[in-house]
């Protein structure tokens, strides 16, 4: 559920920013940032039912950096090769890979004292 909501924000923000303001790469960076912040709050509260704190946020943002490299790296490779005419598809490929990494990393390193609510 959280991933779906974040994906909708990611795609919606990307589309608006890319359509009216920025290049695909700049739009993707801003949209990713918004979606990442949303997932910290929603995953912390809903998925892992954890208290949000500064220490967890620092760990989360560090791991999001790795997730961002996966997500944005795949997006960049796709948009600059075979999917240049389909930027939302390129976004989706990057988002799927990055989201998978992020969820597994959050469960292992950030929200370690709680179990996911959706077992």
Residue frames relative to the residue before (quaternion, step in Angstrom):
aa qw qx qy qz dx dy dz
X 1.0000 0.0000 0.0000 0.0000 0.00 0.00 0.00
X 0.6702 0.4950 -0.2993 0.4650 3.57 0.87 -0.97
X 0.6543 0.5220 -0.3102 0.4509 3.55 0.94 -0.88
X 0.6491 0.5223 -0.3104 0.4578 3.57 1.03 -0.79
X 0.6521 0.4987 -0.3082 0.4806 3.57 0.97 -0.86
X 0.6603 0.5013 -0.3072 0.4673 3.58 0.94 -0.88
X 0.6285 0.5361 -0.3313 0.4560 3.57 1.02 -0.80
X 0.6557 0.5078 -0.3166 0.4604 3.59 0.94 -0.85
X 0.6384 0.4981 -0.3230 0.4899 3.58 1.01 -0.77
X 0.6360 0.5489 -0.3137 0.4425 3.56 0.95 -0.94
X 0.7089 0.4463 -0.2577 0.4815 3.58 0.78 -1.04
X 0.6652 0.5148 -0.3097 0.4433 3.59 0.89 -0.90
X 0.6719 0.4787 -0.2940 0.4825 3.56 0.91 -0.93
X 0.6338 0.5298 -0.3307 0.4563 3.58 0.96 -0.86
X 0.6724 0.5087 -0.3117 0.4380 3.56 0.80 -0.97
X 0.6767 0.4830 -0.2998 0.4679 3.60 0.83 -0.95
X 0.6900 0.4812 -0.2904 0.4561 3.58 0.82 -0.97
X 0.6949 0.4671 -0.2819 0.4685 3.59 0.94 -0.86
X 0.6590 0.5247 -0.3063 0.4434 3.57 0.99 -0.80
X 0.8372 0.2598 -0.0838 0.4739 3.58 0.88 -0.93
X 0.8340 0.2956 -0.1144 0.4517 3.61 1.02 -0.55
X 0.8652 0.1019 0.0253 0.4902 3.59 0.59 -1.11
X 0.6394 -0.4686 0.4284 0.4338 3.52 -1.38 0.03
X 0.6826 -0.4775 0.3504 0.4280 3.57 -1.28 0.25
X 0.6723 0.5150 -0.3054 0.4352 3.60 0.89 -0.87
X 0.6786 0.4676 -0.2905 0.4864 3.60 0.90 -0.89
X 0.6332 0.5279 -0.3250 0.4634 3.58 0.97 -0.82
X 0.6543 0.5265 -0.3060 0.4484 3.57 0.98 -0.87
X 0.6396 0.5325 -0.3219 0.4513 3.57 0.98 -0.82
X 0.6869 0.4724 -0.2812 0.4753 3.60 0.88 -0.92
X 0.6552 0.5066 -0.3171 0.4621 3.58 0.92 -0.84
X 0.6347 0.5263 -0.3237 0.4641 3.58 1.00 -0.82
X 0.6449 0.5329 -0.3202 0.4446 3.58 0.91 -0.88
X 0.6607 0.4974 -0.3067 0.4712 3.59 0.90 -0.88
X 0.6756 0.4901 -0.2950 0.4651 3.57 0.90 -0.91
X 0.6370 0.5350 -0.3327 0.4442 3.61 1.00 -0.75
X 0.6556 0.4967 -0.3126 0.4752 3.59 0.94 -0.82
X 0.6396 0.5212 -0.3222 0.4641 3.56 0.99 -0.80
X 0.6778 0.4955 -0.3115 0.4450 3.62 0.89 -0.83
X 0.5869 0.5581 -0.3863 0.4414 3.62 1.05 -0.57
X 0.6955 0.4680 -0.2755 0.4704 3.55 0.83 -0.97
X 0.7197 0.4530 -0.2686 0.4524 3.59 0.75 -1.00
X 0.6641 0.4815 -0.3166 0.4764 3.61 0.92 -0.81
X 0.6458 0.5300 -0.3254 0.4430 3.56 0.94 -0.83
X 0.7522 0.4015 -0.2120 0.4776 3.57 0.84 -0.95
X 0.7932 0.3480 -0.1697 0.4700 3.58 0.76 -1.02
X 0.7481 0.4161 -0.2397 0.4579 3.59 0.65 -1.07
X 0.8129 0.2475 -0.1049 0.5166 3.57 0.79 -1.05
X 0.2701 -0.8031 0.4876 0.2104 3.60 1.30 -0.14
X 0.3732 0.7349 -0.4633 0.3255 3.53 0.91 1.01
X 0.5188 -0.5801 0.5179 0.3551 3.50 -1.34 0.30
X 0.3300 -0.7308 0.5620 0.2030 3.56 -0.92 0.88
X 0.0874 0.7972 -0.5914 0.0843 3.56 -0.89 0.94
X 0.7098 -0.4733 0.3189 0.4129 3.53 -1.32 0.26
X 0.6416 0.5283 -0.3307 0.4470 3.60 0.93 -0.85
X 0.6682 0.4902 -0.2937 0.4764 3.57 0.93 -0.89
X 0.6407 0.5271 -0.3242 0.4546 3.56 1.02 -0.79
X 0.6407 0.5186 -0.3285 0.4611 3.60 0.98 -0.80
X 0.6487 0.4939 -0.3137 0.4866 3.60 0.95 -0.86
X 0.6484 0.5389 -0.3083 0.4406 3.53 0.93 -0.96
X 0.6919 0.4758 -0.2855 0.4620 3.57 0.83 -0.97
X 0.6147 0.5410 -0.3461 0.4579 3.59 1.07 -0.67
X 0.6906 0.4514 -0.2734 0.4945 3.56 0.92 -0.90
X 0.5955 0.5532 -0.3630 0.4555 3.58 1.10 -0.61
X 0.5731 0.5831 -0.3783 0.4340 3.59 1.13 -0.55
X 0.6544 0.4800 -0.3004 0.5011 3.57 1.01 -0.84
X 0.6478 0.5156 -0.3086 0.4682 3.57 0.96 -0.89
X 0.6333 0.5326 -0.3245 0.4582 3.56 1.06 -0.77
X 0.6320 0.5257 -0.3386 0.4578 3.58 0.98 -0.77
X 0.6463 0.5007 -0.3106 0.4850 3.58 1.00 -0.82
X 0.7008 0.4927 -0.2582 0.4466 3.55 0.77 -1.14
X 0.7550 0.3932 -0.2141 0.4790 3.55 0.64 -1.13
X 0.6008 0.5639 -0.3575 0.4395 3.58 1.13 -0.60
X 0.6693 0.4727 -0.2961 0.4909 3.58 0.94 -0.88
X 0.6147 0.5383 -0.3415 0.4645 3.58 1.03 -0.79
X 0.6809 0.4979 -0.2944 0.4493 3.58 0.81 -1.01
X 0.6565 0.5010 -0.3189 0.4652 3.59 0.92 -0.86
X 0.6836 0.4858 -0.2937 0.4588 3.59 0.91 -0.87
X 0.6926 0.4856 -0.2899 0.4478 3.58 0.86 -0.94
X 0.7262 0.4091 -0.2339 0.5006 3.58 1.16 -0.56
X 0.7093 0.3715 -0.2841 0.5275 3.56 1.18 0.33
X 0.8830 -0.0301 0.0504 0.4656 3.56 -0.37 -1.19
X 0.7447 0.3943 -0.2350 0.4846 3.64 1.13 -0.33
X 0.2498 0.8050 -0.5116 0.1667 3.60 1.10 0.49
X 0.6829 0.4644 -0.2909 0.4830 3.61 1.09 -0.54
X 0.7499 0.3271 -0.1779 0.5469 3.60 1.29 -0.23
X 0.0557 -0.8603 0.5051 0.0402 3.60 0.56 1.09
X 0.6253 0.5288 -0.3626 0.4447 3.64 1.03 -0.59
X 0.6206 0.5152 -0.3441 0.4806 3.61 1.07 -0.61
X 0.6314 0.5145 -0.3273 0.4791 3.59 1.01 -0.78
X 0.6222 0.5305 -0.3215 0.4776 3.58 1.03 -0.82
X 0.6622 0.5220 -0.3067 0.4415 3.59 0.89 -0.93
X 0.6437 0.5174 -0.3270 0.4594 3.60 0.93 -0.83
X 0.6808 0.4773 -0.2858 0.4764 3.57 0.88 -0.91
X 0.6593 0.5223 -0.3061 0.4459 3.56 0.94 -0.89
X 0.6424 0.5225 -0.3321 0.4517 3.60 0.95 -0.78
X 0.6861 0.4690 -0.2865 0.4766 3.59 0.85 -0.92
X 0.6824 0.4901 -0.2871 0.4601 3.58 0.89 -0.91
X 0.6517 0.5223 -0.3134 0.4519 3.59 0.98 -0.82
X 0.6272 0.5274 -0.3370 0.4636 3.57 0.99 -0.77
X 0.6576 0.4905 -0.3053 0.4835 3.58 0.87 -0.92
X 0.6801 0.5148 -0.3044 0.4240 3.58 0.79 -1.00
X 0.6573 0.5036 -0.3282 0.4546 3.62 0.86 -0.86
X 0.6809 0.4848 -0.2964 0.4620 3.58 0.83 -0.95
X 0.6624 0.4997 -0.3013 0.4698 3.59 0.98 -0.81
X 0.6392 0.5197 -0.3338 0.4582 3.61 0.97 -0.78
X 0.6605 0.5068 -0.3067 0.4613 3.56 0.94 -0.88
X 0.7239 0.4565 -0.2446 0.4558 3.59 0.97 -0.83
X 0.8403 0.2576 -0.0832 0.4697 3.60 0.88 -0.92
X 0.7504 0.3888 -0.2277 0.4837 3.64 1.05 -0.55
X 0.7960 0.2064 -0.0913 0.5617 3.56 0.63 -1.12
X 0.0895 0.8675 -0.4821 0.0839 3.57 0.79 1.09
X 0.6914 0.4917 -0.2833 0.4471 3.61 1.10 -0.55
X 0.7199 0.3815 -0.2327 0.5311 3.57 1.25 -0.03
X 0.3598 -0.6898 0.5810 0.2391 3.52 -1.26 0.43
X 0.5754 -0.5751 0.4319 0.3895 3.59 -1.05 0.59
X 0.5034 -0.6698 0.4641 0.2874 3.57 -0.99 0.82
X 0.7230 0.4253 -0.2267 0.4950 3.59 1.19 -0.49
X 0.1356 0.8100 -0.5559 0.1282 3.61 0.52 1.10
